[in-house]
């Protein structure tokens, strides 16, 4: 199996990338304003539902049940899509998915496609792969259009251009739109209405001209073969209905068993993502229908590391994710570092647990992502499918320190020895030995107390990165066991 690609070029470890990001005052201001606005609106929308906790639990159970029986529901999905007139393709990794899509586009004789916002196609680097084949992909979501025209990378799951302000967007439109199609109007200002109108005019000619559309999907219903896309702008509806050929690239974890299961997620997803009671546009299609929508429909089911993630009984809960981005909007680390620091198309808390599982922890960036968190738990509290992100972060930290990366050797997945973290492993072994020998522990505590005036205020070597922004706790003048024995008297019976 080829290496899993998750939509970003080679990137430094999170601490280095974040250190640069936090010194960008404009970036921090943009992120702070946007995340605070979104999360306050979300809180009001969620507060309207008296049964939110029950909906959250129902979503968790549906996802867990589906993941336990994923093989069965994927086969059912393929049967349903095929019976409805669609064609299903299976892609083990990014390379295979890109090859399938490129071949399907070439078979139509077209050299351009319009795209619905899709995390899966960003994950596999589809735009770049199509460009290498002489096929141009046009992003039609407003935020994705901003990112594409700006030769940028997305930094948020829901709002990919969250790191840009209105002035920056105006400059990008004025400078770049003409090279991609209809230029921006003369005298364009940074008012939202004018920016949206410039994008609408620019995209409309592409919608009317394109013969091939590419999408992802928020959900796939195994029972009927129906795919679902929820969005707020209407660009998705144009891409899904006007082209003659529609190609959807969807991760295998997006399947749900029955039509009725959508009832839960169509309540929780819009409230968690856009703070709306329901999305303005919810598009559903089942195969093909004569005289209505595309003549040809292809579904590319993407693995790209998901099967290996499913094998991890703790980490697999990341596959419940419905890409609402609520965890990003409450995360203090994301708010300060921004999405680019995560080195993946999946930023924030969910990216910190999903990317290292899809890609493994062999690279510097992936080994650092499980540490990109304060473990405050805010992400778990807002997750509409109850992913315990802090639990998975700690689990992945253990993998980095003790087990190394999980890699495939033939038909087996094995753990390779970890690289780095030697000092941490040595410290943990020493602590384990000390706690197993009470006499040595007591002697060490007394020695630490008697020499406390000589202790440094910061840790030496690699520990300086941790203590550089934290005060080391002061060692007490007397160990607890000695205090207990002195004040209570008699035998030292502390357990």
N, C-alpha and C positions, 0 to 999 in steps of 0.2 A: 504494500500500500504506500502511495506517495505521501509526502508530508502534508498535513492539514494546513490549509491557508485560511486565515480569518481576517482578511480584508485590510491589512496594514503592512507597510514596508518594515524592514528591520528597524528596531527602536531601542533606545537605551532603557535601562532598568527604571522602574517607576520613580524611585527617589530622585534620580538625576533629572528626569523629565519634569517631575512636579516642582523641583527646586527652581527651574527656569520659569515655569508657568506662574508661580505665586508672585513673581516680581513683575508680572505684566498687570499694571493697574487697570487698564481698560478691560482686559479679559475678566478680571475679578469683579469689576463693577457690573459688566454685562451678565455674568453668571449669577451674581448675588441678586440682582433685580429680577431676572427671569425665574430662577428657582423659587424665590420667596413668593412671587406672584402666583406661580402654578400651584405650589403646595397649599397656599391658603385657600385658593379656589377649590382644590380637590377636597380639602377638609370639609368645606361647606356642602359640596355635592354628596360626599359620603354620609355626612350627618343627616341627610334627608331620609335615609333608609334605616328603619328600625331593625331590620333583619340583616344588616351588613355582615355581622359575625357569622351568621348561618350561611350566607351566600359565599363568604370566604372559605368556610369549611367545606361547602359543597364543591367549590372549584378545586380545592386541594384533593378531595376524594376522587373526583372525576379524572383528574390528571394522573393521580397515582394508579388508579385502576387501569387506565389506558396504557400507561407505561409498563405495567406488569404483564399486559397482554398485547403488547405493541405489534408483535408478529401477526397475530390473528386479525387485528383491526386494519393493518396495512394491506393484507391480502384482500380483506373485504372492500377496502377503499379502491384498490385496483380493479376489482370486479365491477364495482358500481360505476366508476368513471368510464371503463371500457364499454359497459352496457349502455351508457348514455351518449356514446359516440366519441369519447376522448381517447387519447393514447397515453399510456403511462411508461415512463422511462425511469430506471433506477441508477443512481449515481453514488458510487462508493466514496468519492472525494471531490475536491474542487476541480481538479484537472478533468475528471470524467464529466462532471456537470457542465463545465465550460465547453468541452468538445461537443457534447450533445446539443447544446443550445446553438452553437456556431453552425453546426451541420444543419439544424432545422431552419435557421435563418437563410443560409445559403441555398437550401432547397427551394425557397420561395423566390429566389432571384433578386431579393431586396438587399440593400446595403445600409439601411438605417432602421432603427427600432425606437419606439417610445416606451418609457418605463414608468410603472407605478413604483412608489417608494417601497423598497424591499431590503430588509436586513440580510436575507439569505444571499441575494445577488451581490451585495457589498462584501459579505463574508467570503465569497469565493473569488472576488475580483473579476466579476463578469464583464464590466465595462472595459477594463484593460484587455481582457482576453478577446473580446469582440473587436476592439480597435486593432489588435494584432492581426486579425483576419480581414481587415478592411471594412468592418461594419461599425457604424457610428451609433452609439446609444445616447438618447436624449432623456435626461431626468425631467420629470414633469411636476413633481411635488415642489412647491415654492421653495422650501428650505433646501431641498436637494439641488434644485436649480442654482440657488445661491452658491452652494458648495462647489458644484461642477464648474460654473462660470468663474469662480474665484480660484480655481485650481487648488482647492482646499480639501480637507478631510472632514467627515462628519464628527461632531463632538458630543452628540446626545442622541438617544434612541428615538425620541419623539420629535425633537426640534433640532435637527442636525446642525443648523446654523445659529445655535443659541449663543455662540461666542462672538457673533457679529452684531453691531448696532445699526441703526437705520442709516446713518451717514456712510458707514462702510458698505452697506448693501447698495445704496445709490451709486457710489463710485464704481462698484463692481459692474452693475448693470450698464452704466454709461460707457465704461471702458470695454466690456467683453461681449455684450449681446450681439453686436453687429457681426462678429466673427462666427457666431453660431446660428444666425438667422436674422430675423427682424430686429433692427437696432432699437435701443431705448429712445423714447421721445426726446426731442430737444427741450432743454430747460427742466429736466426731471428733478423734482425735489425729493426730500426724504420722508414725506408724509406717507403713512401706510397705504392710503387709498391710491395714490399715484404709483407707488412701487408695485402694488398688486395689479393695477391696470396694465402697467408695462409688461409684467410677467404674463398676464392673460393674453395680450396681443401677440407677444412673442411665441407663446405656446400654441395658440389656436391654429396657426398655419401648419404646425407639425402634427397636431391631432388629425386635421383634415387630409393630410398627405400620407401619413404612415400606413403601411399595409401589415406591419407586424408589431404586436404589443408584447411586452415582457412584464410579468408581475410576480409577486410572492403571494402569500395568503396568511391571514390571521388564524384561520381555522379550516380544517377539511373534515367533512362529515362522512364517516365510513359507511353509514347506513344508506345514503343516497348518492354519494360521489359528489356532493356539493362543496364548492370552495367559497370562502367568505373573505372579503376585503372591507375593512372599515376605515374611513378617511373623512377629512373635514372640508376639502376644497372642491371636489368634483373632478379633479384631474384623473383620478383612478377610474371613475365611471367612463370617461372618454377613452382611456386606454383599453378598458375591458370590453367595450362595445363596438367601437368604430373599426379597428383593424380587421383584416380578413383572417389573420392567424394570431392566436394567443398562446404564449408559452409561459407557464407558471413554474417557478423554481421554489420548492417549499421543503423545509426541514421535516424529517419524518416524525418529529415529536409534536407537530401541529395538528395531528389527527384527533378527533373526538368521536366517540362511538355513535351517538344518535343525534338527530335533529333537535331533540328536546334538550340535550346538553347545552346547546347554544344559549338557551334562556338565561343560564347563570352568567356566562361570560359576556353576553351583550348588555348585562347590567353593570358588571364590575369593571370591564375594560374601559369604557368611555369615562366613567367617573374617576378612575385611577390615572388615566392618561391626560385627557383634555378637560377634565372637570365638567363634563357634560352628561346630561341624563341619557342621551343616546347620540351616536355620531350622526352628523348631517347626511352622510352618504354611507349606506351599508349595501354593498353589492354582493349578490349571490348568483352563482351560475353552476349549472349541472351539465357537463358535456357540451354538445352543440344542438342547436335548434334551427331548422330551415327558416331563413328569412328573418332571423333575430340574433344579432350578435355575430361573433366570428364564425367562419365556416369550418375552421380547423382548430382543435384545442389539444395541446400537449401539456402533460403534467410531469415534471422532473422531480422525483423524490430524492432528497439529499441526505446522505448520512454524514460524511465529513467529520468523523469523530464522535458522533452521537451514540453509536452502539457501544463504543468503549466507555463512554460516560455512563451509559445505562448499567454497565456491569458494576459500577461503584455504588454500593447500597446507601452510602451517605451522600455522595456527590450528585447522584442522579436527580435529586429534587430540583436541581437547576434547570432540568428539562421541563419542569412545570411552567416556566416563565412564559407569559403572554405578551411580553415586550411593551408593558405599559409605561415604564420609566419612572414610576413613583419612587423607587428606591434612590434614583439619582437625585431627585428633587429635595430629598431630606438629608442627603449624605454630606456631612461637613467636609469630608476629604474631597469629594467631587466638586463641591462649591468653590473650593479654593484652588484646586489643581486643574480643573477642566477635563474634558474628555480625551484630548489628544495624548495626555500623559499616560493613558492606559495602553497605548500601542495596539489597539484593536478596534474593530468596528463596534464592539460591545464595551462601552465605558461604564464607569461607576461600579457600585457594589455587585450588580449581576455580572458585569464583565470580569470583575476580579475573581469570580468563581467559575464562570463559564469558559472563558478563553483558556485558562490553564488546563481545563479538562479536555477541550476540543483539540488543543495544540500540544498538550504535554507540558512538563515543567523543565525541559532541557535548556531553553533559552534564558538569557538574563532577564528579559522583561517578564516572561511567564513565571519564573521562579520568584519574582518580586511582587507580583500582583496579589497573592494571598495576604501580603503584609500591608496592602494599601487600604487600611481600615483601622479605625479606633475601636472597633467591636462595640460601638455604643448601642447597637440593636435597633436603631430607628428604621433601617431598611426592612427588617422583619416585621415591624409593627404595621407598616403601610402596604406590604405585599398582598395583593388580592388573592393569591393562591398559597399564601403562608409558607413561602420558601424561607427556611431558617438560614439565612446567609451567614450570620456569625458562626454557626455550627460548621458550615461547609468551609469557611475561611480557616478555622482552626484545624479542620481535617486536612486541608491542603497544605497548611504550614507543616503539619506532621509529615506529609508525603515529601515535601521539599527537604526537610531536615533529616529524616530517617530513611526514607525509601527511595528517594530520587524519582526520576520521571518514569511514568508507565509507558512502555513502548511495545510494539507488536513484533514478535519473532515467530515467523511462520503462522501457526494457528493459535499461538499463545500470547497473552499479554503479561509481560514480566516487569518488575521494578529494577531499574538500573541503580547502581550506587550514586548517592547524591554528591554533587560537586559543591564545594564551599560549605559554609556554616560549620566548619570544624570546631571553632571555638564554642559555639552554642552546644554542639553535641557533647563536647568535653565537659562543659559546665553542667549539663543535665546528668551526665554519668556521675560526676562528683557529687551533685546534690542527692542523687539516688543512694549512693554509698553512705553519705553522711546521715540521711534520714533512717537508714537501716542500722546505724551504729550510734545509739543514744549517748554513749560516753564521749565519743568523738565530737558529736554535735554540741554537747554541753561545753566541752573544752573550747571549741571554735567560737561559740557565742561569748564566752567569758573573755577570750583573747580579743575578739572584735570590740567589745565594750571598753576594755582597758586601753586599747590603742586608737580609740575613736577620734582623738584630736589630730592624729596623723593621717587620717583618711583623706584622699583627694576629693574635690568637689565635682569632678567630672571623671568619667571612665577613660582609661587609656585605650589606644589603638582603635579597633573597629567600634568599640562601645561609645566612642566620642560622638558618633552620629546620633545616638539615642540620648545621651546626657547633655548634648549641646543645647537642647531646648527644654530640658527638664532638670529639676533639682533632685539630686540623690537623697533618699530618705536618711535622716540622721539616725545613727546607731544609738540606742538608749544607753544610759550610764550603767544599767544593770539588766542582765537577761531576765526574762519573765520567770523562768524556773527558779532562779536565785531569789527574785522578789517574792514568789509564792512561798518558798521555803522559809524565808526570813519573816514574812508577815503572818503566815499561818502556822509555822513551826512543824515539827515532826517530820515524818517521812515525805520525800518528794514523790507524790502520787499523781502528778499531772500526766495524763495519758495523751 
